[in-house]
Amino acid sequence: MKAVAKRSEIKGSTYLVKLRIDARTVIMVRTKESLKNWKAKYPDAVEVM
């Protein structure tokens, strides 16, 4: 049941970006607000499409 709810959240999202915050770590960001927060914490982060 959790997997279904999680899948519907991702499906409803319109903004998905991969963000490389260091040499080993890549995260997925769903919203522009989250992207702004991560960029504030890690100014050297690079967006990967």
Residue, then its C-alpha position, 0 to 999 in steps of 0.5 A: m500500500k505504501a508503494v502505491a501512494k509513493r508511486s502516485e506522488i511521483k506520477g503527479s509531480t511535474y518537476l523532477v531533477k537529478l542533483r549531484i551534490d558531490a562526487r558520489t551522491v546524486i539525489m532526485v528533487r521534485t520541487k523548485e523549492s527543494l532545489k533551492n534549499w539543496k542549492a543553498k546547502y551545497p552551492d557546488a551542486v550540479e543539475v544532471m538531466 
